[in-house]
Amino acid sequence: MGADEKFENKAEELKGRAKAAVGDATDNEQWQAEGRAEQAKGALKQAGEKVKDAFRSDK
């Protein structure tokens, strides 16, 4: 996995956190949900890449 992909996945997670925080502050349920979804998507991608990296380093 390239550093660019790691950066993009982390950026997506952080964007989700920010969006959820704005949604919480403004009581905007749509932004809260979208932010949490983006955050989860970014975290899931990061976890998947960590698993791939673990298998690559075993060889």
C-alpha positions as CSV (number, residue, x, y, z in Angstrom):
1,M,0.0,0.0,0.0
2,G,1.4,3.3,-1.0
3,A,1.7,6.3,1.3
4,D,-0.8,8.2,-0.9
5,E,-3.5,5.6,-0.2
6,K,-2.8,5.7,3.6
7,F,-3.1,9.4,3.5
8,E,-6.3,9.4,1.5
9,N,-7.9,6.8,3.9
10,K,-6.9,8.8,7.0
11,A,-8.1,12.1,5.3
12,E,-11.5,10.4,4.6
13,E,-11.8,9.4,8.3
14,L,-10.9,12.9,9.5
15,K,-13.3,14.5,7.1
16,G,-16.0,12.2,8.5
17,R,-15.1,13.2,12.0
18,A,-15.3,16.9,11.1
19,K,-18.6,16.5,9.3
20,A,-20.1,14.6,12.2
21,A,-18.9,17.2,14.7
22,V,-20.5,20.0,12.7
23,G,-23.7,17.9,12.5
24,D,-23.6,17.5,16.3
25,A,-23.1,21.2,16.8
26,T,-25.9,22.2,14.5
27,D,-28.3,19.2,15.3
28,N,-28.2,18.3,11.6
29,E,-29.0,14.6,11.6
30,Q,-28.1,14.1,7.9
31,W,-24.5,15.5,8.5
32,Q,-24.2,13.5,11.6
33,A,-25.0,10.3,9.7
34,E,-22.9,11.1,6.7
35,G,-20.0,12.0,8.9
36,R,-20.1,8.8,10.8
37,A,-20.4,6.8,7.6
38,E,-17.4,8.5,6.1
39,Q,-15.5,8.0,9.3
40,A,-16.3,4.3,9.4
41,K,-15.5,3.9,5.7
42,G,-12.1,5.5,6.1
43,A,-11.3,3.4,9.3
44,L,-12.4,0.2,7.5
45,K,-10.2,0.9,4.5
46,Q,-7.2,1.5,6.9
47,A,-7.9,-1.7,8.7
48,G,-8.0,-3.7,5.5
49,E,-4.8,-2.2,4.3
50,K,-3.1,-3.1,7.7
51,V,-4.1,-6.7,7.2
52,K,-2.7,-6.7,3.7
53,D,0.5,-5.1,5.0
54,A,0.8,-7.8,7.7
55,F,0.5,-10.6,5.1
56,R,3.1,-8.9,2.8
57,S,5.6,-8.6,5.6
58,D,5.3,-12.3,6.5
59,K,6.7,-13.4,3.1
